[in-house]
Amino acid sequence: MPATTRTTLRRGLAAAAALPLLIAALASCGYGSQAKNDQKKVAAVGEKLSADSVRLGYFPNLTHATALVGDREGIFQKELGGTQLKVSTFNAGPSAIEALNAGSIDIGFIGPSPAINGYTKSQGKNLRIVAGSASGGVKLVVNPEKIKTVDDVKGKRIATPQLGNTQDVAFLNWVSEQGWKVDSQSGKGDVSVLRTDNKIAPNAYKSGAIDGAWVPEPIASKLVSQGAKVLLDESELWPDKQFVITNVIVSQTFLEQHPDVVEAVLRGSVRTNAWIAAHSEQAKASANARLEELTGKPLADDVIDGAWPSIRFTDDPLATTLQAQADHAVKSGLLKKPDLTGIYDLKPLNRVLKAAGRPEASDAGLGVK
């Protein structure tokens, strides 16, 4: 096991040991909701920070449950005091990066591949990763009548959400490790890789247009509810079964001008993750209620019950796995070898963790100098 991985594991265990202290503090704050359909309307009350407002972006997706729950339960707004939280939602990483670059959002929850692409395309000038949010929650689900073993995937049609997105890179890397050949751009080869929007994937599976999909939750569990079977959980491929699936990013300009606001949002993220860990069922209901508010429809019980346990919410950005994911994209021909030095600025997060009595998170040598 690499030294960086062992260090990350030790820090994770230490953080887990310190978690009860943070949970006790949360209980005294009164976070949590019994109501299913009424979003908490927490007003911007108290002393205003250095900005009048902060614009937060995230996806209506279970791997963004830190944002779903922290928003719905009012945890972010309570930490921001008199600074108003303004929320936007997105369906894909590239659109969130475009919004960050255009100044439409200041802070966002996003997957590793869009963060890497956004950072490299701007030559390291547009964003910083300031915290982790979630690990896991990605599965290869297949039609059990057509695919019974890994070998059966060869020659089949497998969906990924988008060319070059996090799951697309992971699947192409896995295919390569099987010794199969696929053209990364066209998706043609020993396996047919069909880039299919997550919203369309369930209908594509139902119609027989795809034989399986490498997708995040809750899409994987939606396909399972239609008869698909889980062939592989991506976490099984990673050391300690951990890999970053959602990060917290911030505009470099906003971070420089309003570090106190960024730190307040990170306090909200850390407190939300601790509350999720202490109240899993209540947090699951809160996330689903927020999804209903955003999309007009909650996830079915069998879907969210299947999806929720596979996602691990973490403040640690799992930086060594980000570098590995970048290496996978290079190997697949989707990315030129990037210099990721400076992509992380974990100083605000580590101040929050220190205040909670927890160890610092590591940037694996990729932090801003």
C-alpha positions in Angstrom: 0.0 0.0 0.0 1.5 3.4 -0.9 2.5 5.7 1.9 0.0 8.4 0.9 -2.8 5.8 1.0 -1.7 4.6 4.5 -1.6 8.3 5.6 -5.1 8.9 4.3 -6.4 5.8 6.0 -4.9 6.8 9.3 -6.4 10.2 9.0 -9.8 8.7 8.1 -9.7 6.5 11.2 -8.7 9.4 13.4 -11.5 11.5 12.0 -14.0 8.8 12.7 -12.8 8.7 16.3 -13.3 12.4 16.6 -16.7 12.4 14.9 -18.8 12.0 18.1 -17.4 15.4 19.3 -18.7 17.1 16.3 -22.0 15.2 16.3 -22.6 16.3 19.9 -22.1 19.9 18.9 -24.6 19.4 16.0 -27.2 18.1 18.3 -27.2 21.3 20.3 -27.7 23.3 17.1 -31.1 21.6 16.4 -30.4 20.4 12.9 -32.8 18.0 11.4 -36.4 17.9 10.1 -39.4 15.7 10.6 -41.3 17.3 7.7 -41.0 15.6 4.4 -42.3 18.2 2.0 -41.6 21.5 3.6 -38.1 22.8 2.9 -36.6 24.7 5.9 -36.6 28.4 5.0 -33.7 29.6 7.1 -33.3 33.4 6.8 -30.0 35.2 6.5 -29.9 36.4 10.1 -27.0 37.8 12.1 -23.8 39.4 11.2 -23.0 39.6 7.5 -19.7 38.2 6.3 -17.5 39.9 3.7 -20.0 39.2 0.9 -23.7 40.0 0.7 -24.4 36.6 -0.8 -22.8 33.4 -2.0 -24.0 31.5 -5.0 -23.8 27.7 -4.6 -24.2 25.1 -7.4 -24.8 21.4 -7.1 -26.6 18.5 -8.9 -30.0 16.9 -8.0 -28.0 13.7 -7.5 -27.5 11.5 -4.4 -23.7 11.7 -4.8 -24.3 15.4 -4.0 -26.3 14.6 -0.9 -24.1 16.8 1.3 -25.4 19.8 -0.7 -29.0 18.5 -0.8 -29.2 18.0 2.9 -27.1 21.0 4.0 -29.3 23.2 1.8 -32.6 21.7 2.8 -31.8 21.5 6.6 -30.6 25.1 6.6 -27.1 24.1 7.8 -25.2 26.2 5.2 -27.4 29.3 5.8 -27.0 29.0 9.6 -23.2 29.1 9.2 -23.4 32.0 6.8 -25.3 34.2 9.2 -26.4 37.4 7.5 -24.8 36.4 4.1 -27.5 35.1 1.9 -27.2 31.6 0.3 -28.3 31.5 -3.3 -28.6 28.1 -5.0 -28.4 26.9 -8.6 -28.6 23.3 -9.8 -27.0 21.6 -12.8 -27.2 18.3 -14.6 -23.6 18.0 -15.8 -20.1 19.0 -14.8 -19.2 21.1 -17.9 -22.2 23.4 -17.4 -21.3 23.9 -13.7 -17.7 24.7 -14.7 -19.0 27.2 -17.3 -21.2 28.8 -14.6 -18.1 29.1 -12.3 -16.0 30.6 -15.1 -18.8 33.1 -16.0 -19.2 34.2 -12.4 -22.7 32.7 -12.1 -21.8 30.6 -9.2 -19.0 31.0 -6.6 -18.8 27.5 -5.0 -19.9 24.2 -6.5 -20.1 20.5 -5.8 -18.7 18.6 -8.7 -17.1 15.4 -9.8 -13.3 14.9 -10.2 -13.1 14.8 -14.1 -14.8 18.2 -14.6 -12.7 19.7 -11.9 -9.5 18.4 -13.5 -10.6 19.5 -17.0 -11.7 22.9 -15.8 -8.4 23.5 -14.0 -6.2 22.3 -16.8 -8.1 24.2 -19.6 -7.8 27.4 -17.6 -4.1 26.7 -17.0 -4.7 26.5 -13.3 -6.4 29.9 -13.0 -10.1 29.4 -12.5 -10.8 27.1 -9.5 -9.5 25.4 -6.4 -10.7 22.2 -4.8 -11.3 23.1 -1.2 -12.9 19.9 0.3 -14.2 16.5 -0.5 -17.8 15.6 -0.2 -18.5 12.0 -1.3 -16.8 8.7 -2.2 -18.2 5.7 -4.0 -21.8 5.3 -5.3 -20.8 4.1 -8.8 -21.7 0.7 -10.3 -21.6 -1.3 -13.4 -25.1 -2.7 -13.8 -26.1 -5.1 -16.6 -28.9 -7.1 -18.2 -28.5 -10.4 -16.5 -29.9 -12.2 -19.5 -27.1 -11.0 -21.7 -24.2 -10.5 -19.2 -23.5 -13.0 -16.4 -19.8 -12.5 -16.0 -17.1 -9.9 -16.7 -16.1 -11.7 -19.9 -19.6 -11.3 -21.2 -19.3 -7.5 -21.3 -17.1 -7.8 -24.4 -19.1 -7.1 -27.5 -22.0 -5.5 -25.5 -23.4 -1.9 -25.5 -22.6 -0.2 -22.2 -23.7 3.4 -21.4 -21.7 6.0 -19.6 -23.2 9.5 -18.8 -21.0 11.7 -21.0 -17.8 11.7 -23.1 -14.9 12.3 -20.7 -17.0 12.5 -17.6 -15.9 10.7 -14.4 -17.7 7.5 -15.0 -16.7 7.5 -18.7 -13.0 7.7 -17.8 -13.4 5.0 -15.1 -15.1 2.6 -17.5 -12.6 3.2 -20.3 -9.8 2.5 -17.9 -11.5 -0.7 -16.7 -12.0 -1.9 -20.3 -8.3 -1.3 -20.9 -7.4 -3.4 -17.9 -9.4 -6.3 -19.3 -7.2 -6.2 -22.4 -9.9 -4.9 -24.6 -9.6 -2.0 -27.1 -12.0 0.9 -27.5 -11.6 4.2 -29.3 -12.1 6.8 -26.6 -13.7 9.4 -28.8 -16.1 7.3 -30.8 -16.7 4.6 -28.2 -16.3 1.9 -30.8 -14.3 -1.3 -30.2 -14.4 -4.5 -28.3 -17.1 -2.9 -26.2 -19.6 -0.3 -27.6 -19.5 2.7 -25.2 -22.7 4.7 -25.6 -22.6 8.2 -24.0 -26.2 8.5 -22.7 -27.6 11.2 -20.4 -28.4 9.8 -17.0 -32.0 11.0 -17.4 -32.3 8.8 -20.6 -30.5 5.7 -19.3 -33.5 4.0 -17.6 -35.6 4.2 -20.8 -32.6 3.2 -22.9 -32.2 0.1 -20.7 -35.9 -0.7 -20.7 -36.1 -0.5 -24.6 -33.0 -2.7 -25.0 -30.9 0.0 -26.6 -28.2 -0.6 -24.0 -27.1 -3.9 -22.3 -25.8 -2.2 -19.2 -24.3 1.0 -17.8 -21.4 2.3 -15.7 -23.3 5.0 -13.7 -23.6 6.9 -10.4 -26.4 6.5 -7.9 -29.3 6.7 -8.1 -29.2 5.8 -11.8 -27.7 2.4 -11.0 -30.4 1.5 -8.5 -33.1 2.8 -11.0 -31.8 0.3 -13.5 -31.7 -2.4 -10.8 -35.4 -1.7 -10.2 -36.0 -2.5 -13.8 -34.3 -5.9 -13.6 -30.7 -5.0 -14.0 -28.1 -6.7 -11.8 -24.9 -5.1 -10.2 -21.9 -6.7 -11.9 -19.3 -4.5 -10.2 -19.1 -1.8 -7.6 -16.3 0.6 -8.6 -15.2 0.9 -5.0 -13.9 -2.6 -5.2 -11.3 -1.4 -7.6 -9.7 1.2 -5.3 -7.4 1.0 -2.2 -9.4 1.0 1.0 -12.5 1.0 -1.3 -12.4 4.8 -1.4 -12.3 7.2 -4.4 -13.5 10.7 -4.8 -16.8 11.1 -6.6 -17.7 14.6 -5.4 -15.5 17.6 -4.5 -16.2 21.1 -3.3 -14.7 23.7 -5.7 -14.5 27.5 -5.5 -13.7 30.3 -7.9 -10.1 31.4 -7.1 -11.3 35.1 -7.3 -14.1 34.4 -4.8 -11.7 32.5 -2.5 -9.2 35.4 -2.5 -11.8 38.1 -1.9 -14.1 36.2 0.5 -12.2 33.5 2.4 -14.5 33.9 5.4 -17.5 33.0 3.3 -15.8 30.0 1.8 -14.8 28.8 5.3 -18.4 29.3 6.5 -19.7 27.1 3.6 -17.1 24.5 4.5 -18.2 24.5 8.1 -21.7 23.8 6.8 -20.4 21.0 4.7 -18.4 19.4 7.5 -21.4 19.7 9.9 -23.8 18.3 7.3 -21.6 15.2 6.7 -21.4 14.7 10.5 -25.2 15.0 10.8 -25.6 12.5 7.9 -23.3 10.0 9.7 -25.3 10.4 12.9 -28.8 10.3 11.4 -28.6 8.2 8.2 -32.3 7.5 7.8 -33.3 11.0 8.5 -30.7 12.4 6.2 -31.8 10.0 3.4 -35.3 11.2 3.8 -34.1 14.8 3.7 -32.1 14.3 0.5 -35.0 12.6 -1.1 -37.3 15.5 -0.1 -34.9 18.0 -1.6 -34.8 15.9 -4.8 -38.6 16.1 -4.9 -38.5 19.8 -4.5 -36.0 20.2 -7.3 -37.3 17.6 -9.8 -41.0 17.3 -8.9 -40.7 13.6 -8.0 -38.9 11.7 -5.2 -36.9 8.6 -5.7 -38.9 5.4 -5.1 -38.1 3.7 -1.8 -36.5 0.7 -3.4 -34.2 3.0 -5.5 -33.0 5.2 -2.7 -32.7 2.3 -0.2 -30.4 0.5 -2.7 -28.4 3.6 -3.6 -27.8 5.2 -0.2 -25.5 2.6 1.5 -23.0 2.6 -1.3 -22.2 6.3 -0.9 -19.7 7.4 1.8 -19.8 11.1 2.8 -16.4 12.5 3.5 -14.7 15.8 4.1 -11.4 14.3 2.9 -10.9 15.1 -0.8 -9.0 11.8 -1.3 -6.4 13.6 -3.3 -4.4 10.5 -4.2 -7.4 9.1 -6.1 -7.9 12.4 -8.0 -4.3 12.0 -9.4 -5.1 8.4 -10.3 -8.3 9.5 -12.1 -6.3 12.0 -14.1 -3.8 9.3 -15.0 -6.7 7.1 -16.2 -7.9 9.9 -18.5 -4.4 10.3 -19.9 -4.2 6.6 -20.5 -7.5 6.6 -22.2 -6.5 9.4 -24.6 -9.0 11.9 -23.3 -6.5 14.2 -21.6 -3.0 15.3 -22.1 -0.8 14.7 -19.0 -1.8 17.6 -16.7 0.1 19.4 -14.0 -2.4 19.4 -11.1 -0.1 21.3 -8.7 -2.1 24.0 -7.1 -5.5 22.4 -7.7 -6.1 22.1 -4.0 -6.3 24.8 -1.3 -7.2 22.9 1.9 -6.3 25.7 4.3 -9.9 26.8 5.0 -11.0 23.1 5.4 -8.2 22.3 7.7 -9.0 25.3 9.9 -12.6 24.0 10.2 -11.3 20.5 11.0 -8.9 21.8 13.6 -11.6 23.7 15.3 -13.6 20.5 15.4 -10.7 18.6 17.0 -10.0 16.6 13.9 -6.8 16.0 11.9 -5.9 17.9 8.7 -6.8 16.5 5.3 -4.0 15.9 2.8 -3.6 17.4 -0.6 -1.1 14.7 -1.6 1.4 17.3 -2.7 -1.1 19.0 -5.1 -1.8 22.0 -3.0 -1.3 25.7 -3.9 2.2 26.9 -3.0 
